[in-house]
Amino acid sequence: MTLSVLDLFSIGLGPSSSHTVGPMRAARLFARGLADSGRLGEVVRVKAVLFGSLGATGEGHGSDDAVILGLAGLDPETVGADEAPRVVAEAAESGRLRLDGTHAVTFSPEDVVLNGWESLPGHPNGMRLTAYSSEAAAEAAGTGADVDPEEAGVVMSQEYYSVGGGFVVTAEDFSNPADAEPEVPEPYPFASGAELLQRCRESGLSVAGVMHANELTRHSAEEIRTALLDVWAVMRECVENGCSRTEEVLPGVLLAKRRAPGLRRRLREQQAKGDTLDTLWAMEWVNLFALAVNEENASGGRVVTAPTNGAAGIIPAVLHYFDMFRECDDDRVEEFLLTAGAIGTLFKRNASISGAEVGCQGEVGSACSMAAGALCAVLGGAPEQVENAAEIGLEHNLGLTCDPIAGLVQIPCIERNAIASVKAINAARLSLAGDGTHRVSLDEAITTMRDTGRDMMSKYKETSRGGLAVNVAVNLPEC
Ligand code: SF4
């Protein structure tokens, strides 16, 4: 399996890559598949069932709305933050949904079912989409009656898994991962941190250099640069949006306050007065950058999945820190993102970046590790120091559970990104203070994360059935 840095840094709407972007992509693929098969015109209704973690926290993560948007043919990369709620509201009010943007079918919000108590066999984030050629068949399916698919008027049925970071695979591809993605021959293939370091030593290239050479098998140098600078532009836009909002609270029952706009006002006032001698002045800005991104994510704004939406604030916060307090230019931005991407592929390949699979260590831990290694690189670290920084960034997030209160990607997620951003900067500094030799390798830390995730009870894996999600009182609105 080869992974592009551009797969790891995709652009999409919040609040969740696995629970919003992934289901939207899966539903869009399903609608496209119907169109490509030439059978779209037969469909009168579509039903979707979201299982496991998708079902348990789907409401707070907007997974049900994401399915509707995907069925309507909308792409998470390009759909407008204002367009999304309008399309969902129109479908609910009119009782009609334009499949793949063209073919109108009957629709009711009950056609998207959140079933958090059952899971599909392959992954906690499973979903099944079924298209019917008759209303009677669709109604019969809703009763759970055991029916013959042929006789039941099933035009097409497909199971998908949203495996983290917005990546989606069909159940068939999940069972045969070798068939899911054709191998692209790369000049410096690596499947582990040790192999990555070996490629760096053999070639004399940096971590970013190795990743860039591999990327050239998929894209031209100009395409890579343009795409990565676009990613950086969206990260900056996201911070600016998060700092400029006038709404005081985030959407949802928590009524969580937005902190980024007020924090930026205070920091700017201090700056204007020359009151910047606090030794932790830079840390205040790092906190701000992370809060701004994650508040945008929590309110369904446009973010860069880095490598997930829940952890989308860490890499932008650390890159903003470098941009604000060090010498940054387009070359350094490219080096930063390529280094982070190289580290991210190791998590994706050897463990998981899905909170539903391994807990928050897979989301915030991976992002912290990627940011730490990337910062170390642009600060002049050798590949061994980069690997060391990435390891430190992960090691101190091991065991971190996923327990979002009320299923919303707000508490603990938003603040956790700020804390992990500062941790990433510290990891890079610790590494740069050494010579790259260290006791625990990045590969060992990633294996530990994978094993810890396997042992973690499912109530701590994005189900909102454990941890803060059950110990913090929430005043739910009266029905
Ligand atoms: S707790 Fe961590 S893994 Fe879970 S939703 Fe929040 S950021 Fe994502």
Residues whose N, C-alpha, C, O or C-beta is under 5 A from the ligand:
A	BS01	SF4	G310 A311 G355 G359 C360 E363 T401 C402 D403 P404 V409 C413
